[in-house]
Amino acid sequence: MKMTEAWIRAVVEAIHSTPSQAVIYLSGGASQSLGLLMSVPGATSTVLEALVPYSRVSMVDLLGKIPASYCSQQTAEEMALLAYNRALKLSSPGAPVVGVGFTGSLASSRPKLGDHRFHLSTRSSNRLYASTVTLSKVVVALSKACKVVQQTYGSPLSESDSLDEHEKHFTEDEELQQVIDGQICFKIYPFSDSPNGERKIILPGSFNPLHDGHLKLLEVATSICGNSYPCFEISAINADKPPLTVSQIKDRVKQFERVGKTVIISNQPYFYKKAELFPGSAFVIGADTAARLINPKYYDGSYEKMLEILGACKARGCTFLVGGRSTDGVFKLSLFTTKVLGDLEIPEELKDMFVPIPAEMFRMDISSTEIRKSRGMM
């Protein structure tokens, strides 16, 4: 049965009706499928980004290497993984995301060696789907990734078409190990209600343990920012310590599940890398962290390097909300009068990045370290 216009429209409408958001990387003549997706109203809620790395140089730039074969299932799966990580960064808070990779060998003006073959892969948080397909199957595979029931619409494949497909499902432990190993950039646990806004308000930390001060700080920060998506973030990778184990991460995640708060597990301990992962976000930090952020000591002693790195964070639309803490009986209010904690001058061009949280709205007089000591955990 040939694919008809009505069939295409029905499948694309079903894709657009799901909450899934996708980044699509296509090569080898599949670009017409983008037209199919974009021609039906609702594409803006589904397609986050589309890229056609048509030349070999473009494909090498995308993959970061020369592939063993430009047209292979392995290349399609690598494209899908890259697209998935990109979708995580671009997606609305808490939305399910899909990465799509397609590469194919088609008829061309030059003599063609081998069969006409097409390879497609989709990657979501816990599933990898792969197939060797015909061109029109791109839309079908995306519909599968978005969990559209295809039986409702029939199949576009004729009896002479061959289809070789397989899929792999990942456990939670495998997903977290992929974060630790750097294969995927983060995993989100959306325990809280639906977001009220597009902007993320992120409170990073180790949360060992999570306590009321953390919860109150994020609540106050959210009230300052207005419509937003508040969430906590734990980096599985620590700059000065061994990585967290999967078991340790799951134990800490349980704390957020109990209180119904969203937490993100990432693999970036540095704020300039967090800014790349979460562009446009507001990070909630303490005064001591703010002081380190603007101290050239932590930038190889270079004031210019500090300005460059924080300037890049600012260019990505990131800001810092800074709360105070009582340390050794002295309450250190955040910023930003003229100086921060001693003699560290705040660069004029960075001042608007930092928003102080007034002491009357929040102050933290206990730390996770103190709680661990009181519980005999140290």
N, C-alpha and C positions, 0 to 999 in steps of 0.2 A: 504494500500500500504506500503510495507516494505521500510525502508530507504536503499538506494543503495549507493555504493561508489561514483558514479557520482553525486548523489544528495548532499551528504556530501561535496564533493569538491566544488561544485557550491556555496553552502551556505557559506562555509568558505572563499572562494575567495571573495565573496561579502562583508563579514565582514572585511577582510583585506583591501579592497579597500576604506573603509570609513576612515575618520580622527580620529575616536574614539579610545581611548586607555583604556585598562581595567586591573583591578586587580581582580583576581578570587580566591575565597575561596570555596573549595569543600570538602565535607565529605560524607561518606556513600556509597562509591563505584563509584563515578562519575569521578574518575581520568582519565578514558579512554577518556573522552571528551577533556582533555588537549592534548592527543596524536592527536586527530582529528584536533585541532586548530594548533598544532605545525608542523603537517606533510605537511601543504600546505605553499609554499613560501609566505613571507609577515608577518609572525607571529611577528617578532621583532617590527613591527610598530603598532601592536595591543596589545600584551600581555606585560604589564609592570611587572607583578609579579603574581605568582600562588602559593597557599599554600593549603596543604591537612591536616587539623587538624583531623587526623583519630582516635586517641585515645580520650577518654573522658577528660583526663588531658590536652591534647593539645587544645581541644575545650574550656575548662574552661579558659585556659591561653589566648586564642584569645578573648573570650567574656569579660573576666575580672570578671566572675561570673559563678555560676552553673545554667544552664538554666532550666526552668521548664520542658522542654522536649528537648532532644537532636535532635529529628527528628520532627520538627514542622514548620509551616509557619512563626511563630514569630522568631524562631531561624534563619531561612533562611534570613528573612528581616534584622535582626540584623547583620548577617554576611555581607550582601550586603552593609549596611551602613558603616560598618568598612572598607570594601573593597573600597568603594567610597572615603572615607576620605584618605585612603592610596594612591589611584590613583591620587587624587588632589596633593599630595606631590611629587609623582614620575613623573607626566606627563610632556610632553613638554609644554612650555609656551603657553597658549591660547587654547590648544587642548581640545576638548570635552572628558570627561571621564565617565567611567561606572564601577560600582562595582557589582560584581556577587557573590551571596551566594547560595549554594546548600547543602542540607542535605537529606539523604534518608535512608529508612530501607529496606534492601535487604535480600535475602536468605543467610543463613550462616551455618556453621557447627553445631551451637547450635540450639535447638528448637526455632522456631520463633513464637511470639505472635502477632496477629493482621495482618492487610493487608500489602502487599508490597506497600510502599508509598514513594513519592518523592516530595520534596518541593524546589522550586527555586524562587529567587528574584533578580531583578536587580534595581540598583539605579543610576540615573543620576541627573543632577542639578535640574531639575524640574519635575521628574517623578519617581514613584515607581511602578514597575511591579512585580506581584506575581502570582505563579501558583503551582498547584499540578500536577506533570507531570511524564512521563516515562523518563528513563535515557537519551535517545538520545535527549530529548527536551532541554538539556542544551545549545547545539549549536543553536537551534532555538531561544531560549530566548535571547541569546547574539546577534543574528542577528536582533531581534526586537529592542533591546536597541541601536544598531548601526544604526537603521533605514533602514535595508535591507528589501526590499519588498518581502515577502515570497511567494506571489502568483506566482511570476516568477518561482519558483522552486517546487511548490506543497507542500504537507504536508507529514511528515513521519508517521503520526498516522493512525492506522487502525480503522475500525468502532467500534471495541471492546474496543479501548482505551478510557479512560475517561480523560477529561481535565477541571479543574476548575481554572479559572484565573480571575484576576482583576487588575486594575491599578488606581493610584491616581496621579493627576497632582498638582503641587505646584505653587502658585502665587509668584511673586517677593517678596511680603510682607512676605509670609510664609517662603521663603528661607532665607530672612534676619533675621527673628525671630529665625530660626534654628541656624544661626550663633551666634546670641546673646546668645541663650540658650546653646550653646556648642554642639549641635547635629552634625553639620557639621563644619569643621575647617575654611573654608573660601569660599567666593563667588567672582569670578572674572568677571569684566566687560571689555571685550577686545575691547575697542573703537579704539585702534590704529591699524596700519597696521600689517601684518604678521611679526612675530619675525625674526630677522636676526641671532639669535644664541640661544643656549640652556640655557645659564646662565641668571638668572634674575638680573637686577640692580634695587633695590627697594629703593624708597624714602618714608620712613614712616612719618606720621604726622597727625594732626587733619584737616588741610586745611580748616580752618574757618576764612577767606576764602582762596581759592587757588589764588596765585598771580604769577606775572611774574618771581619773584625770584625763586620760586619753579620750574617753567618750565625750566628756564635757568640752575639751579643747576643740574637737572636730565639730561639735554642735555649735559652739560660739563662732568658729570660723565660717561655718555655713551660713549663719545668720548675717554675718558681715557681707558675704559675697552675694547673697540673694539666691535666685534660682540656679541650682547647680546639682551636681551628683557627688555627694560626699562618700569617700571611701578611704580605707586604710591600705597601706602598702608595705609589704615585707620583701626585702631583697634576699634571695636564697644565697647570693654571693656576698661575702663580706670582705672589705678591703684589707682587714688586718687579722681575720680569723678564717678557719676552714669553712667551706660551704655548709649550709644546713643540710641535714639528711632529709629524705622524703618523710620519714617518720616524725622528725622534729617539725617539719612544715605542717603536716597534717594535725599534729597536736595543737599547734598555734592557731590553725584555721578553725578548729573546733570552738575556740573562745569566741570568735566572731559569729559563728553559727548560733551559739547560745543566746547572744544578744541581738541577733538579726541585723548585723552590719556587714556591708560589702568589704571584701578584702581582695587585694591584688597581690599575686606572687610574681615578682620579677627577678631579673638576674643582674640588675644594675645598681651598685652601691653608691655611685657618684651622681650628684644632682645634675651635672651637665648632660649625663647620659639619660637620666630620668626625664629631662626636658625634651630629649629627642623621642623618647617613648610616648610621652604624654604632652604633646604641644598644646599650648593654650591653657594649661592647668595652673591652679594655685596650690602651692605646696605649703603645708603648715609645719613650722619649725620652731624650735626654742631659741632663746637669745644666745645661748652658747654656740649652737650650730650657725646662727647668723654671723657671729663673730668670726668663726672659722671660714665661712664662705668669702668674706672680704679681706682675709688676711693673706698677703702675698707669700707668707711662709708655706702655705699649702699649694702654691703654684710654682714650685722650684725657686721661691724667692723673687719672682718676677711680678711687679705691679702691672705691667703691660699684659702679661699672660692672664692675670686675674680679670682685667677689664675685658679682654678678648673672649674668655670663656663665659663670663657672666653676661656679657653683651650678646652672645649667641643665644643664651637662655632667654634673654629679654626679647630678642628678635623672634623667637618662637612663641611669644605671647605669654610666657610664664612669669608668675609673681610669687612672692613669699609673704605669708602671714606669720608674724612673729609674736609668740607668747613668752611671758616671763616665767621665771622659776626662782624659788627660794633656795639658795645655796649657802651652806654654812651660816644660816641665820640671816642672810642678806638677800632681799628680793631684787633680782636683776630683771628690771623691766626691759622689754625688748629695745626697740629702736625708738625712734630715730630722731633724736633731738639734733645733736650735732656730732655725737660720737657714740661708739658702741663699746661698752666694757673696757674702759681704759683709754688708750691713746690711738685706737684705730679709727682713722678718718673714713667716713663713708663717701665714696666717690660721688660727685654731684650727678653724673649721668646714670647712676644706679639707684638713686634714692627712691624714685617712683616705683621700683620693683618691690620694695619692702613696705608692708603695711603693718603697723603695730597693732596688737590686740590690747586694748586698755586693761589695766590691772583690775578695774572695777567690773570688767566683764569676765576676766579669767586670770587665775594665777595657779601655778602648780607647785605645791609644797612637798610633794613626795615623788620619788622616782621608782622605776621598776627595780633598780638595783637595791634600793632600800627595802622594797617589798620582798625580794628574794632573800635578803639577809634575815628579815623578820620571820620568814617561813623556813629558815634553815636550809635554803636551796644553794647556799654558797659556802 
